[in-house]
Amino acid sequence: MTFKKLAIALAVVFMSSLSPMVPVASIAPVQVAMAQEAGAPSAATQNAAAAQVAAADESTPYGLSNIWTKGTWISKAILIVLGIMSAGTWYIFFTKWIDQQRILGQASTVEKKFWTSATLSEGVEKLPKTSVFRGIAEAGLKASSGGTTLVGLNDWIGMSLTRQLEDANARLQGGIAFLGSVGSVSPFVGLLGTVMGILNALIGIGVAGQASIDKVAGPVGEALIMTALGLGVAVPAVLLYNYLVRRNKVITEKLRAFAGDLQAYLISKSK
């Protein structure tokens, strides 16, 4: 539970650091520069320029805050969906990465303690109770102690170990499909926001009767921000998905190798 809370905190911190900061273009610095060329600006000129800069910063039609306060409910819904996708992506990544690190550490423990034990039962006791390898070893040990007349001992042990491997693989794969879905869907969610921004720009032009910058700057800026957000959610999801899948393959091979060696040991011992 502590690891999951840590993962949530890291995801929230990462999300907060992704807020796009859009610079504001103001004419006040240009006016000050022109005044400096003509002569030293007066205090009134400097105060007026500073007031214009502050007013431009407060009324800028760009940024997430403007989309959230002045955007339509569709824009707000898109922001919420993309935020949930990004938070879920990083939460799943951190939790799965922690689980993978734990299993890889258990694999090292198997090499150092399990196979160096005098007996199989002693080796099982040396493994942590939460170890995936201990569950496989206990299943194999239980299957070797008794079988069935319908299935041979070798096949019975193999079936028991296979079931344990499938359960372990299912736990490893849990949640990773979400990353693949986010990587595929989030660009189109951002594209929907892009379409809505362009549509609002066209509506502004139609209402004003002319294509002035002040009518289209805000909606077009919103469209570009939505595109960037969609890509900003999709690219990490795809990269993290591939990274976790590769690590899962490594863990799966270690589990299969352990199960194969254990099965060979149990069969040879029974003979």
MODELLER restraints for C-alpha pairs under 7 A, 6 or more apart:
rsr = mdl.restraints
at = mdl.atoms
rsr.add(forms.Gaussian(group=physical.xy_distance, feature=features.Distance(at['CA:4:A'], at['CA:95:A']), mean=6.00, stdev=0.5))
rsr.add(forms.Gaussian(group=physical.xy_distance, feature=features.Distance(at['CA:7:A'], at['CA:91:A']), mean=5.53, stdev=0.5))
rsr.add(forms.Gaussian(group=physical.xy_distance, feature=features.Distance(at['CA:7:A'], at['CA:94:A']), mean=5.26, stdev=0.5))
rsr.add(forms.Gaussian(group=physical.xy_distance, feature=features.Distance(at['CA:7:A'], at['CA:95:A']), mean=6.14, stdev=0.5))
rsr.add(forms.Gaussian(group=physical.xy_distance, feature=features.Distance(at['CA:8:A'], at['CA:91:A']), mean=5.56, stdev=0.5))
rsr.add(forms.Gaussian(group=physical.xy_distance, feature=features.Distance(at['CA:11:A'], at['CA:87:A']), mean=5.75, stdev=0.5))
rsr.add(forms.Gaussian(group=physical.xy_distance, feature=features.Distance(at['CA:11:A'], at['CA:90:A']), mean=5.19, stdev=0.5))
rsr.add(forms.Gaussian(group=physical.xy_distance, feature=features.Distance(at['CA:11:A'], at['CA:91:A']), mean=5.71, stdev=0.5))
rsr.add(forms.Gaussian(group=physical.xy_distance, feature=features.Distance(at['CA:12:A'], at['CA:87:A']), mean=6.77, stdev=0.5))
rsr.add(forms.Gaussian(group=physical.xy_distance, feature=features.Distance(at['CA:15:A'], at['CA:87:A']), mean=6.85, stdev=0.5))
rsr.add(forms.Gaussian(group=physical.xy_distance, feature=features.Distance(at['CA:21:A'], at['CA:63:A']), mean=6.90, stdev=0.5))
rsr.add(forms.Gaussian(group=physical.xy_distance, feature=features.Distance(at['CA:22:A'], at['CA:62:A']), mean=6.72, stdev=0.5))
rsr.add(forms.Gaussian(group=physical.xy_distance, feature=features.Distance(at['CA:22:A'], at['CA:63:A']), mean=6.05, stdev=0.5))
rsr.add(forms.Gaussian(group=physical.xy_distance, feature=features.Distance(at['CA:24:A'], at['CA:57:A']), mean=6.67, stdev=0.5))
rsr.add(forms.Gaussian(group=physical.xy_distance, feature=features.Distance(at['CA:24:A'], at['CA:60:A']), mean=6.93, stdev=0.5))
rsr.add(forms.Gaussian(group=physical.xy_distance, feature=features.Distance(at['CA:26:A'], at['CA:53:A']), mean=6.44, stdev=0.5))
rsr.add(forms.Gaussian(group=physical.xy_distance, feature=features.Distance(at['CA:26:A'], at['CA:56:A']), mean=6.68, stdev=0.5))
rsr.add(forms.Gaussian(group=physical.xy_distance, feature=features.Distance(at['CA:28:A'], at['CA:49:A']), mean=5.10, stdev=0.5))
rsr.add(forms.Gaussian(group=physical.xy_distance, feature=features.Distance(at['CA:28:A'], at['CA:52:A']), mean=6.20, stdev=0.5))
rsr.add(forms.Gaussian(group=physical.xy_distance, feature=features.Distance(at['CA:28:A'], at['CA:53:A']), mean=6.19, stdev=0.5))
rsr.add(forms.Gaussian(group=physical.xy_distance, feature=features.Distance(at['CA:32:A'], at['CA:49:A']), mean=6.94, stdev=0.5))
rsr.add(forms.Gaussian(group=physical.xy_distance, feature=features.Distance(at['CA:35:A'], at['CA:41:A']), mean=5.70, stdev=0.5))
rsr.add(forms.Gaussian(group=physical.xy_distance, feature=features.Distance(at['CA:61:A'], at['CA:218:A']), mean=4.77, stdev=0.5))
rsr.add(forms.Gaussian(group=physical.xy_distance, feature=features.Distance(at['CA:62:A'], at['CA:218:A']), mean=5.96, stdev=0.5))
rsr.add(forms.Gaussian(group=physical.xy_distance, feature=features.Distance(at['CA:62:A'], at['CA:221:A']), mean=5.93, stdev=0.5))
rsr.add(forms.Gaussian(group=physical.xy_distance, feature=features.Distance(at['CA:62:A'], at['CA:222:A']), mean=6.84, stdev=0.5))
rsr.add(forms.Gaussian(group=physical.xy_distance, feature=features.Distance(at['CA:67:A'], at['CA:222:A']), mean=6.73, stdev=0.5))
rsr.add(forms.Gaussian(group=physical.xy_distance, feature=features.Distance(at['CA:68:A'], at['CA:76:A']), mean=5.90, stdev=0.5))
rsr.add(forms.Gaussian(group=physical.xy_distance, feature=features.Distance(at['CA:75:A'], at['CA:193:A']), mean=6.16, stdev=0.5))
rsr.add(forms.Gaussian(group=physical.xy_distance, feature=features.Distance(at['CA:78:A'], at['CA:189:A']), mean=6.73, stdev=0.5))
rsr.add(forms.Gaussian(group=physical.xy_distance, feature=features.Distance(at['CA:78:A'], at['CA:193:A']), mean=6.65, stdev=0.5))
rsr.add(forms.Gaussian(group=physical.xy_distance, feature=features.Distance(at['CA:82:A'], at['CA:186:A']), mean=6.84, stdev=0.5))
rsr.add(forms.Gaussian(group=physical.xy_distance, feature=features.Distance(at['CA:82:A'], at['CA:233:A']), mean=6.96, stdev=0.5))
rsr.add(forms.Gaussian(group=physical.xy_distance, feature=features.Distance(at['CA:85:A'], at['CA:182:A']), mean=6.34, stdev=0.5))
rsr.add(forms.Gaussian(group=physical.xy_distance, feature=features.Distance(at['CA:86:A'], at['CA:233:A']), mean=5.51, stdev=0.5))
rsr.add(forms.Gaussian(group=physical.xy_distance, feature=features.Distance(at['CA:89:A'], at['CA:179:A']), mean=5.87, stdev=0.5))
rsr.add(forms.Gaussian(group=physical.xy_distance, feature=features.Distance(at['CA:89:A'], at['CA:237:A']), mean=6.13, stdev=0.5))
rsr.add(forms.Gaussian(group=physical.xy_distance, feature=features.Distance(at['CA:92:A'], at['CA:175:A']), mean=6.44, stdev=0.5))
rsr.add(forms.Gaussian(group=physical.xy_distance, feature=features.Distance(at['CA:93:A'], at['CA:240:A']), mean=6.83, stdev=0.5))
rsr.add(forms.Gaussian(group=physical.xy_distance, feature=features.Distance(at['CA:104:A'], at['CA:251:A']), mean=6.88, stdev=0.5))
rsr.add(forms.Gaussian(group=physical.xy_distance, feature=features.Distance(at['CA:106:A'], at['CA:131:A']), mean=6.37, stdev=0.5))
rsr.add(forms.Gaussian(group=physical.xy_distance, feature=features.Distance(at['CA:113:A'], at['CA:123:A']), mean=6.62, stdev=0.5))
rsr.add(forms.Gaussian(group=physical.xy_distance, feature=features.Distance(at['CA:113:A'], at['CA:126:A']), mean=6.52, stdev=0.5))
rsr.add(forms.Gaussian(group=physical.xy_distance, feature=features.Distance(at['CA:114:A'], at['CA:123:A']), mean=4.26, stdev=0.5))
rsr.add(forms.Gaussian(group=physical.xy_distance, feature=features.Distance(at['CA:114:A'], at['CA:124:A']), mean=6.66, stdev=0.5))
rsr.add(forms.Gaussian(group=physical.xy_distance, feature=features.Distance(at['CA:114:A'], at['CA:126:A']), mean=6.66, stdev=0.5))
rsr.add(forms.Gaussian(group=physical.xy_distance, feature=features.Distance(at['CA:115:A'], at['CA:123:A']), mean=6.78, stdev=0.5))
rsr.add(forms.Gaussian(group=physical.xy_distance, feature=features.Distance(at['CA:117:A'], at['CA:123:A']), mean=5.14, stdev=0.5))
rsr.add(forms.Gaussian(group=physical.xy_distance, feature=features.Distance(at['CA:124:A'], at['CA:134:A']), mean=5.97, stdev=0.5))
rsr.add(forms.Gaussian(group=physical.xy_distance, feature=features.Distance(at['CA:124:A'], at['CA:137:A']), mean=6.63, stdev=0.5))
rsr.add(forms.Gaussian(group=physical.xy_distance, feature=features.Distance(at['CA:127:A'], at['CA:134:A']), mean=5.96, stdev=0.5))
rsr.add(forms.Gaussian(group=physical.xy_distance, feature=features.Distance(at['CA:136:A'], at['CA:161:A']), mean=6.14, stdev=0.5))
rsr.add(forms.Gaussian(group=physical.xy_distance, feature=features.Distance(at['CA:136:A'], at['CA:164:A']), mean=5.81, stdev=0.5))
rsr.add(forms.Gaussian(group=physical.xy_distance, feature=features.Distance(at['CA:136:A'], at['CA:259:A']), mean=6.97, stdev=0.5))
rsr.add(forms.Gaussian(group=physical.xy_distance, feature=features.Distance(at['CA:139:A'], at['CA:160:A']), mean=6.20, stdev=0.5))
rsr.add(forms.Gaussian(group=physical.xy_distance, feature=features.Distance(at['CA:139:A'], at['CA:161:A']), mean=6.48, stdev=0.5))
rsr.add(forms.Gaussian(group=physical.xy_distance, feature=features.Distance(at['CA:140:A'], at['CA:157:A']), mean=5.84, stdev=0.5))
rsr.add(forms.Gaussian(group=physical.xy_distance, feature=features.Distance(at['CA:140:A'], at['CA:160:A']), mean=6.45, stdev=0.5))
rsr.add(forms.Gaussian(group=physical.xy_distance, feature=features.Distance(at['CA:140:A'], at['CA:161:A']), mean=6.02, stdev=0.5))
rsr.add(forms.Gaussian(group=physical.xy_distance, feature=features.Distance(at['CA:143:A'], at['CA:156:A']), mean=6.64, stdev=0.5))
rsr.add(forms.Gaussian(group=physical.xy_distance, feature=features.Distance(at['CA:143:A'], at['CA:157:A']), mean=5.28, stdev=0.5))
rsr.add(forms.Gaussian(group=physical.xy_distance, feature=features.Distance(at['CA:143:A'], at['CA:160:A']), mean=6.63, stdev=0.5))
rsr.add(forms.Gaussian(group=physical.xy_distance, feature=features.Distance(at['CA:144:A'], at['CA:153:A']), mean=6.99, stdev=0.5))
rsr.add(forms.Gaussian(group=physical.xy_distance, feature=features.Distance(at['CA:144:A'], at['CA:157:A']), mean=6.24, stdev=0.5))
rsr.add(forms.Gaussian(group=physical.xy_distance, feature=features.Distance(at['CA:144:A'], at['CA:266:A']), mean=6.64, stdev=0.5))
rsr.add(forms.Gaussian(group=physical.xy_distance, feature=features.Distance(at['CA:147:A'], at['CA:153:A']), mean=5.96, stdev=0.5))
rsr.add(forms.Gaussian(group=physical.xy_distance, feature=features.Distance(at['CA:147:A'], at['CA:156:A']), mean=6.45, stdev=0.5))
rsr.add(forms.Gaussian(group=physical.xy_distance, feature=features.Distance(at['CA:154:A'], at['CA:267:A']), mean=6.36, stdev=0.5))
rsr.add(forms.Gaussian(group=physical.xy_distance, feature=features.Distance(at['CA:157:A'], at['CA:263:A']), mean=6.68, stdev=0.5))
rsr.add(forms.Gaussian(group=physical.xy_distance, feature=features.Distance(at['CA:158:A'], at['CA:263:A']), mean=6.77, stdev=0.5))
rsr.add(forms.Gaussian(group=physical.xy_distance, feature=features.Distance(at['CA:161:A'], at['CA:259:A']), mean=6.34, stdev=0.5))
rsr.add(forms.Gaussian(group=physical.xy_distance, feature=features.Distance(at['CA:169:A'], at['CA:252:A']), mean=6.95, stdev=0.5))
rsr.add(forms.Gaussian(group=physical.xy_distance, feature=features.Distance(at['CA:172:A'], at['CA:248:A']), mean=6.67, stdev=0.5))
rsr.add(forms.Gaussian(group=physical.xy_distance, feature=features.Distance(at['CA:176:A'], at['CA:241:A']), mean=6.47, stdev=0.5))
rsr.add(forms.Gaussian(group=physical.xy_distance, feature=features.Distance(at['CA:179:A'], at['CA:237:A']), mean=5.19, stdev=0.5))
rsr.add(forms.Gaussian(group=physical.xy_distance, feature=features.Distance(at['CA:179:A'], at['CA:238:A']), mean=6.72, stdev=0.5))
rsr.add(forms.Gaussian(group=physical.xy_distance, feature=features.Distance(at['CA:179:A'], at['CA:241:A']), mean=5.63, stdev=0.5))
rsr.add(forms.Gaussian(group=physical.xy_distance, feature=features.Distance(at['CA:180:A'], at['CA:237:A']), mean=6.81, stdev=0.5))
rsr.add(forms.Gaussian(group=physical.xy_distance, feature=features.Distance(at['CA:180:A'], at['CA:238:A']), mean=6.28, stdev=0.5))
rsr.add(forms.Gaussian(group=physical.xy_distance, feature=features.Distance(at['CA:180:A'], at['CA:241:A']), mean=6.25, stdev=0.5))
rsr.add(forms.Gaussian(group=physical.xy_distance, feature=features.Distance(at['CA:182:A'], at['CA:234:A']), mean=6.17, stdev=0.5))
rsr.add(forms.Gaussian(group=physical.xy_distance, feature=features.Distance(at['CA:182:A'], at['CA:237:A']), mean=6.30, stdev=0.5))
rsr.add(forms.Gaussian(group=physical.xy_distance, feature=features.Distance(at['CA:183:A'], at['CA:234:A']), mean=4.21, stdev=0.5))
rsr.add(forms.Gaussian(group=physical.xy_distance, feature=features.Distance(at['CA:183:A'], at['CA:235:A']), mean=6.55, stdev=0.5))
rsr.add(forms.Gaussian(group=physical.xy_distance, feature=features.Distance(at['CA:183:A'], at['CA:237:A']), mean=5.13, stdev=0.5))
rsr.add(forms.Gaussian(group=physical.xy_distance, feature=features.Distance(at['CA:183:A'], at['CA:238:A']), mean=5.10, stdev=0.5))
rsr.add(forms.Gaussian(group=physical.xy_distance, feature=features.Distance(at['CA:184:A'], at['CA:234:A']), mean=7.00, stdev=0.5))
rsr.add(forms.Gaussian(group=physical.xy_distance, feature=features.Distance(at['CA:186:A'], at['CA:230:A']), mean=5.22, stdev=0.5))
rsr.add(forms.Gaussian(group=physical.xy_distance, feature=features.Distance(at['CA:186:A'], at['CA:233:A']), mean=6.42, stdev=0.5))
rsr.add(forms.Gaussian(group=physical.xy_distance, feature=features.Distance(at['CA:186:A'], at['CA:234:A']), mean=5.57, stdev=0.5))
rsr.add(forms.Gaussian(group=physical.xy_distance, feature=features.Distance(at['CA:187:A'], at['CA:230:A']), mean=4.52, stdev=0.5))
rsr.add(forms.Gaussian(group=physical.xy_distance, feature=features.Distance(at['CA:187:A'], at['CA:231:A']), mean=5.56, stdev=0.5))
rsr.add(forms.Gaussian(group=physical.xy_distance, feature=features.Distance(at['CA:187:A'], at['CA:234:A']), mean=6.19, stdev=0.5))
rsr.add(forms.Gaussian(group=physical.xy_distance, feature=features.Distance(at['CA:189:A'], at['CA:230:A']), mean=6.44, stdev=0.5))
rsr.add(forms.Gaussian(group=physical.xy_distance, feature=features.Distance(at['CA:190:A'], at['CA:226:A']), mean=4.95, stdev=0.5))
rsr.add(forms.Gaussian(group=physical.xy_distance, feature=features.Distance(at['CA:190:A'], at['CA:227:A']), mean=4.95, stdev=0.5))
rsr.add(forms.Gaussian(group=physical.xy_distance, feature=features.Distance(at['CA:190:A'], at['CA:229:A']), mean=6.38, stdev=0.5))
rsr.add(forms.Gaussian(group=physical.xy_distance, feature=features.Distance(at['CA:190:A'], at['CA:230:A']), mean=4.16, stdev=0.5))
rsr.add(forms.Gaussian(group=physical.xy_distance, feature=features.Distance(at['CA:191:A'], at['CA:226:A']), mean=6.96, stdev=0.5))
rsr.add(forms.Gaussian(group=physical.xy_distance, feature=features.Distance(at['CA:191:A'], at['CA:227:A']), mean=5.80, stdev=0.5))
rsr.add(forms.Gaussian(group=physical.xy_distance, feature=features.Distance(at['CA:193:A'], at['CA:223:A']), mean=6.02, stdev=0.5))
rsr.add(forms.Gaussian(group=physical.xy_distance, feature=features.Distance(at['CA:193:A'], at['CA:226:A']), mean=5.29, stdev=0.5))
rsr.add(forms.Gaussian(group=physical.xy_distance, feature=features.Distance(at['CA:194:A'], at['CA:223:A']), mean=3.89, stdev=0.5))
rsr.add(forms.Gaussian(group=physical.xy_distance, feature=features.Distance(at['CA:194:A'], at['CA:224:A']), mean=6.42, stdev=0.5))
rsr.add(forms.Gaussian(group=physical.xy_distance, feature=features.Distance(at['CA:194:A'], at['CA:226:A']), mean=5.66, stdev=0.5))
rsr.add(forms.Gaussian(group=physical.xy_distance, feature=features.Distance(at['CA:194:A'], at['CA:227:A']), mean=5.92, stdev=0.5))
rsr.add(forms.Gaussian(group=physical.xy_distance, feature=features.Distance(at['CA:195:A'], at['CA:223:A']), mean=6.84, stdev=0.5))
rsr.add(forms.Gaussian(group=physical.xy_distance, feature=features.Distance(at['CA:197:A'], at['CA:219:A']), mean=4.68, stdev=0.5))
rsr.add(forms.Gaussian(group=physical.xy_distance, feature=features.Distance(at['CA:197:A'], at['CA:220:A']), mean=5.71, stdev=0.5))
rsr.add(forms.Gaussian(group=physical.xy_distance, feature=features.Distance(at['CA:197:A'], at['CA:222:A']), mean=5.61, stdev=0.5))
rsr.add(forms.Gaussian(group=physical.xy_distance, feature=features.Distance(at['CA:197:A'], at['CA:223:A']), mean=4.40, stdev=0.5))
rsr.add(forms.Gaussian(group=physical.xy_distance, feature=features.Distance(at['CA:198:A'], at['CA:219:A']), mean=6.24, stdev=0.5))
rsr.add(forms.Gaussian(group=physical.xy_distance, feature=features.Distance(at['CA:198:A'], at['CA:220:A']), mean=5.83, stdev=0.5))
rsr.add(forms.Gaussian(group=physical.xy_distance, feature=features.Distance(at['CA:198:A'], at['CA:223:A']), mean=6.23, stdev=0.5))
rsr.add(forms.Gaussian(group=physical.xy_distance, feature=features.Distance(at['CA:200:A'], at['CA:219:A']), mean=5.76, stdev=0.5))
rsr.add(forms.Gaussian(group=physical.xy_distance, feature=features.Distance(at['CA:201:A'], at['CA:215:A']), mean=6.86, stdev=0.5))
rsr.add(forms.Gaussian(group=physical.xy_distance, feature=features.Distance(at['CA:201:A'], at['CA:216:A']), mean=4.75, stdev=0.5))
rsr.add(forms.Gaussian(group=physical.xy_distance, feature=features.Distance(at['CA:201:A'], at['CA:219:A']), mean=5.04, stdev=0.5))
rsr.add(forms.Gaussian(group=physical.xy_distance, feature=features.Distance(at['CA:201:A'], at['CA:220:A']), mean=6.30, stdev=0.5))
rsr.add(forms.Gaussian(group=physical.xy_distance, feature=features.Distance(at['CA:204:A'], at['CA:215:A']), mean=5.60, stdev=0.5))
rsr.add(forms.Gaussian(group=physical.xy_distance, feature=features.Distance(at['CA:204:A'], at['CA:216:A']), mean=6.63, stdev=0.5))
rsr.add(forms.Gaussian(group=physical.xy_distance, feature=features.Distance(at['CA:205:A'], at['CA:211:A']), mean=5.23, stdev=0.5))
rsr.add(forms.Gaussian(group=physical.xy_distance, feature=features.Distance(at['CA:205:A'], at['CA:215:A']), mean=6.40, stdev=0.5))
